[in-house]
Amino acid sequence: MSAPAINVSHLTHRYGQRQAIRDLTFQVEQGEVFAFLGPNGSGKTTLFRVLSTLIPQQQGEVQILGYHLATDVMQIRSALGVVFQAASVDRKLTVRENIHHQGHLYGLSGHLLAERRNEMLARLGIADRAGDLVETLSGGLRRRVELAKAMLHRPRLLLLDEPSTGLDPGARSDLWNYLNQVRERDNVTIVLTTHLLDEAERADRIAIMHEGELVDLDTPDALRGSVGGDSITIRTADPARLASAIRERFSCESLVLDGGVRLEQPDGHQWISRLVEAFPDAVELITVGKPTLEDVFIDRTGHQFWDHGEPEE
């Protein structure tokens, strides 16, 4: 079997006294689409910076495409394509000029550079905009230019930080059509960070992060299936009192969350009548739904999935 595209063991990273990453261990297989999912402050940005060689590893072991991050940075960089959350294109240059200069950074020139440049312009559907200044392009087209730059040197691993940020639904769909094409046609491993639950659903496997820790890692279906039944949410004036009453009456776990009460039960629709009949004066609103990735996050962390953490450095 081939070695993992990324192999991380006990990775820890600190900013002063604050621990941004706590003892992460995981593998990304070659040819996978792999997503790190988490809200702001979960450690995704720091991890992306480490994997993209922007900051050195502090503690632990990181291997990328068989190379050791601590000693083989140049070999790793030559095999990486990176798309940052913040735009890295020069707005005052044309699309063609941006890609041309990117090729020079990777040692491409002459006929080979022109051939690769034209190939990427065609594959990303921006050949007709090659002479346009980047500042005149929409957000979706600028993201295509970013991808063209990242794939110009034919990397084996593509890293993307919050790739759908600022894109409308049509541009997001185009982005993912291209990423699937890259994986299938070129056998490129794709690793991304995201805070968007629906974007993470597109990955083969998802690593859920919370406050610098890896709280779960599996396929989307397996993660949803691990939640113990349907999700039931109750709005009430006194959540703590109702949660306690539910535990006492039905001997089941209930959680006070975001001003309401949440519990998980098989056949959740049958619980609606039980709860309303048992606590008619306390139940203001009750909803039931099938498990989602947000339910998985709540189940693992006891928190809603939102940007409740501190900004990452």
N, C-alpha and C positions, 0 to 999 in steps of 0.2 A: 504493500500500500504506500502511496505517496505521503510525504511529510505534510503536516498541517501548513496552511498558508500563514497562520499566526498561532504562535504557541506562547502563552503568558502564564507565568507561575509566580504566585505570591507578590504581585506588583503592588507597591505602596508609594504614594507621593504626597508630600507635604508642602504647604506654603507657610513658612514660619511654624506656628503652633497648630495651624489648621490642617487637618488631614483630609485631602481631597479625594484620595483613592485609598481603599483599605483592603489589602491582602487579596487582590483579584487573581483568580486562576481560571483560565478558559482556553479553548482552542477554536479556531475557525478553519474549516476544511477547505481545500482547494475547490474552486468552482461554485462555492456557496454564495448566496446573498444573505448577509448576516447583519442584523440591526441591533444597536444598543439603544434601548428605549428608557427614557426617564425624564422627569421634570427638571427645571432649572435647579442647579445645586446638587445634582445627582452624581457628578463626576465625569459626565460624558465628554465635556470639552477638554478637561485635563487628559483623559485617556486618548482622545484624538490627537492632541499635541504630542504625546509620547509616541504613539504609533506612527505618526507622520514625521518623526525625527525633529520636531521643532524644539522640544525640550528633552534633556537626557533623562533616562530612567534613574531613579534614586535608590530603590530597593526592590529586589526581585529579579526575575529572569524574563527577557523578552526575545523571542526568535521570530523573524519575519522572513518567509520564503527560504527558510533554512539558514539565514544569517543571524548572527548575534547583534542585537541593537547596541550593546555596549562597545563593540569593537569593529563592526562592519557597516557603519553608517552610510558610506558612499555607495557600497554595493546595494544596500536597501533602497536608497534614493533613486538609483538608476532604474529600479524595477517597480517603483511606485507611481501611480497617478493620483493626484490630490485635488479635490474640489473643496474650497473653503466656504464657510457660511458667508463671510464678507467677500464681495467681488474682488478678484485679483486681476481683472482686465484693465487695460489703460483706456479710459473713456475717450481720450483725444486721438487715439490711433484707430485705424480701420480694423475690421475683423481680420483681414488678411495679414496686416502688419502685426497684430497681437499674436497670431499663430506662428508667424515667421520668426519673431523674436523668441518665442517659447522653444522653437526648434533649435535655435542657436544655443540655448542653455543646456540642451541635451546632446550637443555635438552634431546636430544634423545640419546639412548645408547642400547647396547645389541641387542637382536633379532629384536626389532622394528626398530632400526637404520639400521640394515642390510637389513631388508625387504624394507624400504623406499628407501635406496640407490640403491638396485637392481632394484626396480620399476622405479626410475628416469633414471638409466642407460639404461634400456630397452626402455622406452618411448621416449628417445631422441636419440636412435640409437647409443649409445657409449659404450655399454656393452663390445664389443670386444676391446675397447681401455682403459679399466679400469686400467690396469697395466702400461700404458704408462705415461711417464713424460709429464706434460702439455706443457713444452717448445718445445716438438716435434710435437705438434698438429698444424693444420692450424687455421686461424682466425675463420672460421665457426665452427670448432669443439670446440675451446675454448669458443665460445659464447654458445654452447650447455652445456658445463660444468657450465658456469655461470647460465644458466637457471635451470640446475639440482640443483645447490645449492639454488637458490632462491625459488624453488618449493618443496624442501625436506620436509619442515614442514607443507605443505598444507595450504598456506596462502589464505586468502579471497580476497586480493587485491595485484596485481602485478604491480610495478612501474618500468618503463624502461626509461633510459636516452639515447637518440640517439642510439637505439638498433642496427641499421644497419651499424653503423660507421665501416669502414674497411672491410666490407663483400662483396664478389663478388655476382653477381646476383643469382647464385645457392644457396649460403648460405643464402641470404636474403629470398628466396622463402621457404627454409626449416624452417627458423625462423618463418615466418608467418603461415606456415602450423601447426606448434606446438602451436603458440599462439591461433589460431582458435580452435584447439583441446582442449586446456586448458579452453577456454571460454565455449565451448559447453559441454564438458564432466564434468568439475569440477565447472562450474558456477563461475569462477573467474573473477572479474572485472579487466580490463587491462587499465592502463593509461601510456601513453608514451609521451616523448618530441621528436620532430624531426624538422630538417630543410629541409627534403626531401619531395617535393610536392607529389610524387607518393606514398610514404609511408603513408602520411596523408590520402590519398584517401581510404585506407583500413579500416579506423576507422568508427564507427557508427556516431560519431559527432566529429567536429573539432573546437577547440578554437584557433582563430588566434590572435597572440600577436605581439605587436609592441611597442618598447620603454617602456616596463613595463606595458602596458595597454592591456586590452582585447578589440579588435576592432570588433569582431564578433564571433558568436558561433552558429553552426547549422550543419545539415547533409551535406556531400559533394555535393549532388545534389541540395539542397536548396541554398547553398552558390553560386554555379555556376549559378543557375537560377536567383539569385538576381542581377546579372550584367545586365545592360540595353542593351542587344543585342550583336552582334558580335564585336570582338576586331579588330580594323583597325590601323595598324602602318605604318607611312610614314617616309622614310629617305629623308632628305632635307638639303641643305647647311645652311639655316637660319630657324631653327625650330620656334623661337618666331614669326618671321614675318609670316610664313605660318599658324601657329595656329591662329593668330589674323585674317588673311584673311579668314580662314575657318569659324570662328565664325561670321564674318561680312557677308559673302556670304550666308551661310546656316543656320544661327541662331542656331547653336548647340555647345555644349561644346567640346572643344578640349584641350588636355593637352600636355605640353612640357615635355618629359620624356626620359632620357638617350640618348640625342642627336637627338631625333626624335619627331614626333607628334603622339599622340595616341587619338583615339576617339572611342566611342561605339555607334553602330547603329543597329537596326533590319535590316535584309536582307543586311548584310555587303557587299556581292558580288556586289550588285547593285550600291554601292557607289564608287567602284573602277573607273568605267568609268566617273562618275560625277566629282570626284576629279581630275583625270588626265586631263579631258577636261577643267576644270575650271583653273587648275594651271599646264599647260604642262611643263613649264620651271622650276618649283620648285620641282616637284615630281621626285626623283631619283629612289626610290623603294617603292612599296606599297604591304602590305600583309594583309590578313584577316583570322581570325580563330575563332572557337567557344570558349566561355568563359572557362577559366581554373582557378584553385585555385590561380595561380599567378595573373590573371586578377582581381580576388576578392581582393587580397592583395593590388594591385595598386589602385583599386577603393576606398578602405577604407582608405588608407594611403597617396596616391599620390607618393609613392616610388616604385622602382623596388624591387623585392624580391631577396636580396643578403645580404651578411654579411657586411653591411655598418655601423653597430653600434660598440660600444666599447666592448671589451671582458667582459664577465660577471665574476663577482668574485664568 
